[in-house]
């Protein structure tokens, strides 16, 4: 039965009629959503159905769906919108954001839900909404344009005015709705009207702007910088370490600024710098920062996992959204911090991050969801940032009882006044020993009771309205989290972690590849879509290599090699080395970006560089080393001049300048002592090495073809045997864990 069209409006304010075919599609989608569907809009009919519905309702992106019931006549990105703009001689209003973006929500509520502003947009523009997490290529182009127009400033929501040829002529981020709002002189409504007037009455001004901006965008994104003539040396590593030492906050850790982002201090690079040079300051910077972040309010003390960033310099008040990629990267940072220092707090944080992801961010098929929102509903229905995560003293006592509430109050700095809008963000203020002394308890009992209390708080707050969860699955971000689980599984000897990594990897390989084996970017509502970008391939290939080392199944290495072949064929910059963000057959945009800098996420080129070096060591195929050298040489000017801009690429450079070890463990059977033999490798910090755990019996010939370094290596006397090698030259094989530990300890950086 065709859905009733009465629930879909003939037209949105100021927009032409939608047409019966489109209205029918919208009505059918609404009918499929079922009776439990709650539209995110303040514009409802008496029966609770949405008053307005636009084309975004036919998409799968959670961010686009948030705007599907705006009175704005939104289009998704695509030719249809730009062809209509050309036909009607209208400019395009492009608005870019993501589902957990707080100020995107604010602008939606103030402007895009306002019928008067919507009518002004609909009458003058073809409006387009883009989810930056699904289309990072589109976001990169127009973010760069706005930065060029605004002296380097950018952010989300990103609002850009374009010609029908997709060329930008004005842009900015968040705009208050009307003149005078939030202290601004010119509001969004005035800007909407004025830019439409300029577009039609002063086309020469528009053309001059686009003629200046478009070439500058291309030059910035396509990275047409002069390539280096040789590989950078260790001076680039030293310069980066000196930069971070000069910017370090010696009291709170991280960089000496606010707000504070965890990614601003590259923990993993500093750990490698400490290993290479023995510099105690690098390790001290890492240890202080990891402790301070873990003790702060940016860490979810009750539920585990990190919020996006700290708005202050003390890691206390976070921006409360949680991102999958942040937690994946931090899980590995804490894991490596534990391997270097032996600090059990760092191991605990890794386990708690993975526990949080396992119970709150894992899809039924094993893959991982993307993010949760900063905003949540109070009991009165009012939406407020952070309410879900905060507590009052009365709530603690009601939930925990008086005695345990007192322990939590002492440990986590709870007060009547609170530290966030009259409520309390839990953060560690008192050492465990002092809490135990105040409560007349042993440290062990105090720790156990606090652990139980945190779990009770986690379970209790589940009764609260939870922040929105963005349940799309992104290949790149899943790759980062698969790496975190696989690396933790190997280091902590945890089969459940390795199995979680394998389930997620299998989900992507089964559900997020096309018939030619090429990856898709995103998955939602049982459908994979949008061609993958360089970071999808790079992060997922890295995950498969990590999974191979942890799991031992050659399938993971074989799949990684197949995806690397696709990346090399469709994405490689054959002139300057490295990789473009998009494939050679991708939609043609204003520029074909070549990612050059690391930010909250590593760039695809930084991770790809290390992948190539690892693959060269695994396979002994020099093609991979040569490709890595071309990439690093191409980026040599940036690595030499501004190494902090490519902090993740420094890991690859550190590998390339080292003497990477090939560690092979040959097992003879299920009870051959391989676990005891592997123990020194698990706990030790030997970042520039590959690991292959292979059976002696039943070893397939194709494994030896893929991994020539395992040829001729056997389990001696029916016992697991370790080989530590460099460029195929091995130390004496050993079955003794202590000897193996000494061999690993003797491995020094080049």
GIVEN-V104474 format. One record per residue. N is the residue number from 1. PSI is psi in radians with two decimals (NA if undefined). BURIAL is I if it has 9 or more other ideal C-beta (glycine too) atoms within 8 Angstrom, else O. Layout:
{{N;PSI;BURIAL} {N;PSI;BURIAL}}
This chain:
{{1;2.36;O} {2;2.37;O} {3;2.62;I} {4;2.22;O} {5;-0.12;I} {6;-0.45;O} {7;-0.12;I} {8;2.22;I} {9;2.65;O} {10;-0.66;O} {11;2.68;O} {12;2.81;I} {13;2.12;I} {14;0.01;I} {15;2.73;I} {16;2.83;O} {17;2.57;O} {18;-0.47;I} {19;2.54;O} {20;-0.64;O} {21;-0.80;O} {22;-0.69;I} {23;-0.64;I} {24;-0.75;I} {25;-0.76;I} {26;-0.73;I} {27;-0.69;I} {28;-0.71;I} {29;-0.75;I} {30;-0.69;I} {31;-0.68;O} {32;-0.51;O} {33;-0.42;O} {34;3.05;O} {35;-0.33;O} {36;0.04;O} {37;2.25;O} {38;1.79;O} {39;2.46;I} {40;1.52;O} {41;2.68;I} {42;-0.09;O} {43;1.64;I} {44;2.59;I} {45;3.06;O} {46;-0.51;O} {47;0.07;O} {48;-0.04;O} {49;2.71;I} {50;2.44;I} {51;-0.59;I} {52;2.51;I} {53;2.31;I} {54;-3.07;I} {55;-0.39;I} {56;-0.33;I} {57;-0.30;I} {58;0.01;O} {59;3.05;I} {60;-0.27;I} {61;2.20;I} {62;-0.61;I} {63;-0.78;I} {64;-0.67;I} {65;-0.50;I} {66;-0.50;I} {67;0.16;I} {68;-0.31;I} {69;0.35;I} {70;2.67;I} {71;-0.12;I} {72;2.43;I} {73;1.09;I} {74;2.50;I} {75;2.60;I} {76;2.83;I} {77;2.33;I} {78;2.96;O} {79;-0.61;O} {80;-0.81;O} {81;-0.78;I} {82;-0.60;I} {83;-0.68;I} {84;-0.68;I} {85;-0.74;I} {86;-0.74;I} {87;-0.71;O} {88;-0.04;O} {89;0.93;O} {90;2.60;I} {91;2.94;I} {92;2.34;I} {93;1.91;I} {94;2.18;I} {95;2.17;I} {96;2.40;I} {97;-2.78;I} {98;2.86;I} {99;-0.48;I} {100;0.31;I} {101;2.02;I} {102;-0.84;I} {103;-0.35;I} {104;-0.73;I} {105;-0.72;I} {106;-0.80;I} {107;-0.60;I} {108;-0.85;I} {109;-0.73;I} {110;-0.64;I} {111;-0.90;I} {112;-0.27;I} {113;-0.04;I} {114;2.04;I} {115;-0.61;O} {116;-0.80;O} {117;-0.70;I} {118;-0.73;I} {119;-0.71;I} {120;-0.69;I} {121;-0.85;I} {122;-0.57;I} {123;-0.46;O} {124;-0.35;I} {125;2.91;I} {126;1.88;I} {127;2.39;I} {128;2.36;I} {129;2.42;I} {130;2.35;I} {131;1.96;I} {132;-0.43;I} {133;-0.43;I} {134;-0.63;I} {135;1.20;I} {136;-0.38;I} {137;-0.79;I} {138;-0.77;I} {139;-0.76;I} {140;-0.72;I} {141;-0.87;I} {142;-0.37;I} {143;-0.74;I} {144;-0.71;I} {145;-0.78;I} {146;-0.68;I} {147;-0.68;I} {148;-0.59;I} {149;-0.40;I} {150;0.32;I} {151;0.51;O} {152;-0.06;O} {153;2.55;O} {154;3.00;I} {155;-3.00;O} {156;2.48;I} {157;2.55;I} {158;2.12;I} {159;2.11;I} {160;2.39;I} {161;2.23;I} {162;2.73;I} {163;2.92;I} {164;-0.28;I} {165;0.15;O} {166;0.34;I} {167;2.25;I} {168;2.45;I} {169;-0.11;I} {170;2.69;I} {171;2.90;I} {172;-2.96;I} {173;-2.07;I} {174;2.32;I} {175;2.21;I} {176;2.68;I} {177;-0.80;I} {178;2.82;I} {179;2.28;I} {180;-0.32;O} {181;2.39;I} {182;0.54;O} {183;0.10;O} {184;2.64;I} {185;-0.72;O} {186;2.08;O} {187;3.04;I} {188;-0.72;I} {189;-0.76;I} {190;-0.73;I} {191;-0.74;I} {192;-0.80;I} {193;-0.74;I} {194;-0.72;O} {195;-0.53;I} {196;-0.74;I} {197;-0.82;O} {198;-0.75;I} {199;-0.73;I} {200;-0.56;O} {201;-0.34;O} {202;1.08;O} {203;-0.47;O} {204;-0.66;O} {205;-0.73;O} {206;-0.78;I} {207;-0.67;O} {208;-0.69;O} {209;-0.85;I} {210;-0.60;I} {211;-0.43;O} {212;-0.70;O} {213;-0.75;I} {214;-0.83;I} {215;-0.61;O} {216;-0.65;I} {217;-0.82;I} {218;-0.78;I} {219;-0.69;O} {220;-0.73;O} {221;-0.52;I} {222;-0.01;I} {223;0.86;O} {224;0.78;O} {225;2.68;O} {226;2.26;O} {227;2.73;I} {228;2.89;I} {229;-0.20;O} {230;2.92;O} {231;2.49;I} {232;2.72;I} {233;-2.97;O} {234;-0.25;O} {235;-0.54;O} {236;-0.70;I} {237;-0.74;I} {238;-0.69;I} {239;-0.71;I} {240;-0.77;I} {241;-0.70;I} {242;-0.65;O} {243;-0.85;I} {244;-0.61;I} {245;-0.65;I} {246;-0.43;O} {247;0.03;O} {248;2.52;I} {249;1.87;I} {250;-0.16;O} {251;-0.83;O} {252;-0.12;I} {253;3.03;I} {254;-2.96;I} {255;2.68;I} {256;1.29;O} {257;2.99;I} {258;2.49;O} {259;2.94;I} {260;2.19;I} {261;2.35;I} {262;-0.62;I} {263;-0.22;I} {264;-0.43;O} {265;1.87;I} {266;1.57;I} {267;-0.78;I} {268;-0.64;I} {269;-0.75;I} {270;-0.58;I} {271;-0.66;I} {272;-0.62;I} {273;-0.72;I} {274;-0.74;I} {275;-0.69;I} {276;-0.69;I} {277;-0.32;I} {278;0.15;O} {279;2.05;I} {280;-0.48;O} {281;-0.68;O} {282;-0.77;I} {283;-0.67;I} {284;-0.67;O} {285;-0.77;I} {286;-0.88;I} {287;-0.80;I} {288;-0.77;I} {289;-0.78;I} {290;-0.70;I} {291;-0.79;I} {292;-0.72;I} {293;-0.74;I} {294;-0.53;I} {295;-0.30;I} {296;3.07;I} {297;-0.25;I} {298;-0.42;I} {299;2.33;I} {300;1.70;I} {301;-0.49;I} {302;-0.68;I} {303;-0.15;I} {304;2.78;O} {305;2.71;I} {306;2.48;I} {307;3.04;I} {308;-0.89;I} {309;2.99;I} {310;2.30;I} {311;-0.25;O} {312;-3.10;I} {313;-0.01;I} {314;0.14;O} {315;0.42;I} {316;-1.05;I} {317;1.93;I} {318;2.88;I} {319;2.10;I} {320;-0.05;I} {321;2.65;I} {322;2.28;I} {323;2.44;I} {324;-0.74;I} {325;-0.68;I} {326;-0.81;I} {327;-0.58;I} {328;-0.83;I} {329;-0.67;I} {330;-0.59;I} {331;-0.73;I} {332;-0.67;I} {333;-0.79;I} {334;-0.62;I} {335;-0.82;I} {336;-0.61;I} {337;-0.69;I} {338;-0.74;I} {339;-0.64;I} {340;-0.77;I} {341;-0.41;I} {342;0.13;O} {343;2.01;I} {344;-0.39;O} {345;-0.68;O} {346;-0.70;I} {347;-0.71;I} {348;-0.74;O} {349;-0.72;I} {350;-0.83;I} {351;-0.68;I} {352;-0.63;I} {353;-0.83;I} {354;-0.56;I} {355;-0.77;I} {356;-0.83;I} {357;-0.69;I} {358;-0.65;I} {359;-0.33;O} {360;-0.31;I} {361;0.34;I} {362;2.23;I} {363;2.79;I} {364;-0.58;O} {365;-0.04;O} {366;-0.28;I} {367;3.08;I} {368;2.39;I} {369;2.96;I} {370;-0.77;I} {371;2.89;I} {372;2.68;I} {373;2.81;I} {374;-0.51;I} {375;2.60;I} {376;2.85;I} {377;2.37;I} {378;2.95;I} {379;-0.50;O} {380;0.06;O} {381;-0.17;O} {382;2.34;O} {383;2.26;O} {384;2.41;I} {385;2.24;I} {386;-0.06;I} {387;-0.68;I} {388;-0.58;I} {389;-0.04;I} {390;2.87;I} {391;2.69;I} {392;2.81;I} {393;-0.66;I} {394;-0.70;O} {395;-0.69;O} {396;-0.80;I} {397;-0.68;I} {398;-0.62;O} {399;-0.69;I} {400;-0.31;I} {401;2.82;O} {402;-0.79;O} {403;-0.86;O} {404;-0.57;I} {405;-0.62;I} {406;-0.71;I} {407;-0.79;I} {408;-0.70;I} {409;-0.77;I} {410;-0.82;I} {411;-0.69;I} {412;0.30;I} {413;0.68;I} {414;2.33;I} {415;2.89;O} {416;-0.69;O} {417;-0.49;O} {418;3.05;I} {419;0.14;I} {420;1.72;I} {421;0.79;O} {422;0.04;O} {423;3.09;I} {424;2.19;I} {425;2.09;I} {426;2.29;I} {427;2.55;I} {428;2.13;I} {429;-0.32;O} {430;2.29;I} {431;2.68;O} {432;-0.65;I} {433;-0.68;O} {434;-0.66;I} {435;-0.75;I} {436;-0.77;I} {437;-0.73;O} {438;-0.55;O} {439;-0.02;I} {440;0.61;O} {441;2.88;O} {442;2.78;O} {443;-0.69;I} {444;-0.78;O} {445;-0.68;I} {446;-0.79;I} {447;-0.77;I} {448;-0.73;O} {449;-0.64;I} {450;-0.68;I} {451;-0.79;O} {452;-0.66;I} {453;-0.72;I} {454;-0.70;I} {455;-0.69;O} {456;-0.73;I} {457;-0.72;I} {458;-0.82;I} {459;-0.66;O} {460;-0.71;O} {461;-0.21;I} {462;-0.34;O} {463;-0.27;O} {464;2.71;I} {465;2.10;O} {466;2.68;I} {467;2.64;I} {468;2.37;I} {469;2.21;I} {470;1.86;I} {471;0.35;I} {472;2.70;I} {473;2.11;I} {474;2.31;I} {475;-0.82;I} {476;-0.87;I} {477;-0.61;I} {478;-0.65;I} {479;-0.76;I} {480;-0.74;I} {481;-0.58;I} {482;-0.75;I} {483;-0.75;I} {484;-0.80;I} {485;-0.75;I} {486;-0.77;I} {487;-0.72;I} {488;-0.66;I} {489;-0.72;I} {490;-0.85;I} {491;-0.63;I} {492;0.10;I} {493;0.90;I} {494;1.84;O} {495;-0.71;O} {496;-0.66;O} {497;-0.78;I} {498;-0.70;I} {499;-0.67;O} {500;-0.74;I} {501;-0.74;I} {502;-0.69;I} {503;-0.78;I} {504;-0.75;I} {505;-0.72;I} {506;-0.66;I} {507;-0.81;I} {508;-0.76;I} {509;-0.56;I} {510;-0.70;O} {511;-0.25;I} {512;0.63;I} {513;2.57;I} {514;-3.04;O} {515;-0.32;O} {516;0.11;O} {517;0.11;O} {518;2.57;I} {519;2.62;I} {520;2.75;I} {521;-0.80;I} {522;2.78;I} {523;2.28;I} {524;2.50;I} {525;0.81;O} {526;0.44;O} {527;2.28;O} {528;2.46;O} {529;2.94;I} {530;2.03;O} {531;2.54;I} {532;2.77;I} {533;3.04;I} {534;-0.67;I} {535;-0.50;I} {536;-0.82;I} {537;-0.85;I} {538;-0.83;I} {539;-0.65;I} {540;-0.63;I} {541;-0.77;I} {542;-0.71;I} {543;-0.72;I} {544;-0.64;I} {545;-0.73;I} {546;-0.69;I} {547;-0.66;I} {548;-0.79;I} {549;-0.63;I} {550;-0.62;I} {551;-0.65;I} {552;-0.15;O} {553;2.11;O} {554;-0.31;I} {555;-0.72;O} {556;-0.70;I} {557;-0.71;I} {558;-0.75;I} {559;-0.66;I} {560;-0.73;I} {561;-0.67;I} {562;-0.72;I} {563;-0.60;I} {564;-0.63;I} {565;-0.72;O} {566;-0.76;I} {567;-0.79;I} {568;-0.63;I} {569;-0.74;O} {570;-0.31;I} {571;-0.24;I} {572;2.46;I} {573;1.75;I} {574;-0.25;O} {575;-0.75;O} {576;-0.02;O} {577;2.83;I} {578;-2.85;I} {579;2.53;I} {580;2.80;I} {581;-0.56;I} {582;2.80;I} {583;2.88;I} {584;-0.31;O} {585;0.35;O} {586;2.82;I} {587;2.33;O} {588;2.12;O} {589;-3.08;I} {590;-0.53;O} {591;2.66;I} {592;1.73;I} {593;2.48;I} {594;1.82;I} {595;2.28;I} {596;-0.27;I} {597;2.60;O} {598;2.48;I} {599;-2.33;O} {600;-0.61;O} {601;2.59;I} {602;2.70;I} {603;2.72;I} {604;-0.60;I} {605;-0.64;I} {606;-0.78;I} {607;-0.66;I} {608;-0.62;I} {609;-0.79;I} {610;-0.64;I} {611;-0.79;I} {612;-0.72;I} {613;-0.68;I} {614;-0.75;I} {615;-0.65;I} {616;-0.68;I} {617;-0.69;I} {618;-0.86;I} {619;-0.26;I} {620;0.27;I} {621;1.99;O} {622;-0.21;O} {623;-0.68;O} {624;-0.72;I} {625;-0.73;I} {626;-0.69;O} {627;-0.69;I} {628;-0.72;I} {629;-0.71;I} {630;-0.71;I} {631;-0.89;I} {632;-0.62;I} {633;-0.70;I} {634;-0.59;I} {635;0.09;I} {636;-0.75;I} {637;-0.70;I} {638;-0.74;I} {639;-0.58;I} {640;-0.73;I} {641;-0.76;O} {642;1.12;O} {643;-0.47;I} {644;-0.34;O} {645;-0.33;I} {646;0.94;I} {647;-0.55;I} {648;-0.54;I} {649;-0.39;I} {650;-0.48;I} {651;-0.71;I} {652;-0.72;I} {653;-0.70;I} {654;-0.73;I} {655;-0.83;I} {656;-0.57;I} {657;-0.05;I} {658;-3.07;I} {659;1.50;I} {660;2.46;I} {661;2.56;I} {662;2.00;I} {663;2.08;I} {664;2.26;I} {665;2.08;I} {666;2.15;I} {667;2.62;I} {668;-0.34;I} {669;-3.13;O} {670;-0.47;O} {671;0.90;O} {672;0.19;I} {673;0.25;I} {674;-0.53;I} {675;-0.79;O} {676;-0.64;O} {677;-0.63;I} {678;-0.25;I} {679;-0.79;I} {680;-0.58;I} {681;-0.65;I} {682;-0.87;I} {683;-0.35;O} {684;2.79;I} {685;1.72;O} {686;1.38;I} {687;-0.57;I} {688;1.25;I} {689;2.78;I} {690;2.71;I} {691;2.27;I} {692;2.04;I} {693;1.97;I} {694;2.60;I} {695;2.63;O} {696;-0.72;I} {697;2.56;O} {698;0.27;O} {699;2.17;I} {700;2.62;O} {701;-0.59;O} {702;-0.43;O} {703;-0.76;I} {704;-0.52;I} {705;-0.67;O} {706;-0.61;I} {707;1.36;I} {708;-0.42;O} {709;-0.23;I} {710;-0.14;I} {711;2.39;O} {712;-0.02;O} {713;2.27;I} {714;2.83;O} {715;2.08;I} {716;2.33;O} {717;0.58;O} {718;0.35;O} {719;2.64;I} {720;2.38;I} {721;2.33;I} {722;2.48;I} {723;2.16;I} {724;2.04;I} {725;2.82;I} {726;2.07;O} {727;0.71;O} {728;-0.10;O} {729;2.10;O} {730;2.61;I} {731;2.99;O} {732;2.32;O} {733;2.62;I} {734;2.59;I} {735;0.03;I} {736;2.08;O} {737;-0.63;I} {738;-0.70;O} {739;-0.76;O} {740;-0.75;I} {741;-0.72;I} {742;-0.68;O} {743;-0.73;I} {744;-0.71;I} {745;-0.46;O} {746;-0.16;O} {747;1.97;I} {748;2.64;O} {749;2.65;O} {750;NA;O}}
